[in-house]
Amino acid sequence: SLSSGVASAEEPAAAPVPDIAVTTNVGITSDYRFRGVSQNNQAPSFQGGVDVAFNKLGLYVGTWGSNVSQWTAGNGTLEMDLYGGYKTEVAGIGVDVGAIDYQYPGSGGNNAALGAVAKANTQEAYIGLSYGIATFKTSRTVGNNYFNSTAANKNAKGTMYYDLTLSQEVLPKLTASAHAGYTDYKTN
């Protein structure tokens, strides 16, 4: 008989996926940017969050927070995000549907740029699709406010945000990514 001389090793069995997974994250940034805008006047931000995934059901919930500027938070200095959704795969395409509530405790102060009292608290529903290295996500504002840019007598409901991200691991634990986003701002 002939053999190739190449040794083969069995791959280790994948670890079982837990029914419930809790993960945490902590970060320090030199400039927290969200949708292209500095959220902390180009100063450092301290950030952290907790996520709970119910893997067998495809459901997840989480919270995340960061210090931000008073301009961003409408007289507050904190952003607290609460979110939840459902992830699945259909015909090889990842699907993520959910909602996020961006809360800014203390929001509601006078915004001189708008000439009126503005509120920063923003609620969005989203759907994301992913395939290979590409992810496309669309978010729609379902509340009246849009990140401290909506004057008290205006309504930004229906504002859309479109997000395309390409990412690829180039070395172990090092991922390169490119991102483009577009906001279609609605106001009455």
C-alpha positions, 0 to 999 in steps of 0.5 A: 500500500502507498501512503502520502506521509502526511500525518493527519490529526483529528480536530478537537470537538467543538465546545458545546454551546451553552443555553445561556451565555453572559458576556461583559465588555470594558473599553477606553477610547480616545474619542467615542464616535457614533455615526461619524460624530464625536460623542465626547468632544474628542476626549476619552470615554470609559465604556462597558456593557453586559450581554445575555444570549439565549443561544437555543432561542436566538434571543439576546438582551444587553446594556451598554454605557459610556460617558459623553459630553453635555452637548451629546446628552442634553445636559447629562454626561452619560449614555445608557443603551438597552437593547434586545433582539433575535438572531438566526440564519436563513439560507446562509444569510445571518438575520438580526432583528431588534430594538435599541433604546439610547438613554441619556439621564438628565436629557431635556436641557436647553440646546442653544444650537436648536434654540429650544429644549431638546431631548437626546433619548432615542429609540430605534428598531433595526434589521441586519443581514450578514453574509461572508465578510459583509454586514448591512444594517438598517435602523429606523427611529421609532420615537420622536427624538434623534440624538439631541438634534430634535427641537422640542416642537419637532418630530424625527420619527422615521429617520433612517440610518443605513450601515454597511460594514466589511470585516475580515480577520487578517491575523489571529485576533486582528480584524480589518474593517471598512464601514460606511453609513448614511443618515436620512434625517426626517423631521416635521 
